[in-house]
């Protein structure tokens, strides 16, 4: 989560947005954005998503667990055994 927070912080800075701007647009408190940028795992996924949306990175969020390589391997083993 720390790396995710750092990536969000870097994306905000690259866009030259302040913490106040991102927090307002994401409809979260500035302190919540600070916790997101630290990678605090107790912050809700919705808050992370809102911050990503403001930065135009919401599609990255949707990629989470999209490629279930392990699940496909388990499924293939089951299919081979039939």
C-alpha positions in Angstrom: 0.0 0.0 0.0 2.9 2.3 0.6 4.0 2.0 -3.0 0.4 2.8 -4.1 0.3 5.9 -2.0 3.6 7.0 -3.3 2.4 6.5 -6.9 -0.7 8.6 -6.2 1.4 11.3 -4.7 3.7 11.3 -7.7 0.8 11.4 -10.1 -0.7 14.4 -8.2 2.6 16.3 -8.3 3.2 15.5 -12.0 -0.2 17.1 -12.7 0.8 20.1 -10.5 -2.2 19.7 -8.3 -2.2 20.6 -4.6 -3.5 18.3 -1.9 -6.3 20.8 -1.4 -7.4 20.6 -5.0 -7.3 16.8 -5.2 -9.1 16.4 -1.8 -11.9 18.8 -2.8 -12.4 17.2 -6.2 -12.3 13.7 -4.7 -14.8 14.8 -2.0 -12.4 13.7 0.8 -10.7 15.5 3.7 -7.2 16.7 3.1 -6.0 14.6 6.0 -7.5 11.5 4.2 -5.5 12.3 1.1 -2.4 12.6 3.2 -3.1 9.1 4.6 -3.7 7.8 1.1 -0.4 9.2 -0.1 1.3 7.5 2.9 -0.4 4.2 1.8 -2.5 3.8 5.0 -4.4 0.5 4.5 -7.2 1.7 6.9 -8.4 4.3 4.4 -11.4 3.0 2.5 -11.0 1.7 -1.1 -13.6 4.3 -2.1 -11.4 7.1 -1.0 -8.5 5.6 -2.9 -10.7 5.2 -6.0 -11.9 8.8 -5.8 -8.3 10.1 -5.6 -7.4 8.0 -8.6 -10.5 9.2 -10.5 -9.4 12.8 -10.0 -6.0 12.0 -11.4 -7.5 10.2 -14.4 -6.2 6.8 -13.2 -9.5 5.1 -12.4 -8.8 2.5 -15.1 -5.7 1.4 -13.2 -8.0 0.6 -10.2 -10.2 -1.5 -12.4 -7.3 -3.7 -13.4 -6.9 -5.0 -9.8 -7.3 -8.7 -9.7 -8.4 -8.7 -13.4 -5.8 -11.2 -14.4 -6.3 -14.1 -12.1 -3.4 -16.3 -13.2 -3.4 -18.5 -10.1 -7.2 -19.0 -10.4 -6.9 -20.0 -14.1 -4.1 -22.5 -13.2 -6.4 -24.1 -10.5 -9.2 -24.2 -13.0 -7.0 -25.8 -15.7 -5.8 -28.5 -13.3 -9.4 -29.3 -12.5 -10.3 -29.4 -16.2 -7.4 -31.7 -17.0 -8.4 -34.1 -14.3 -11.9 -34.7 -15.8 
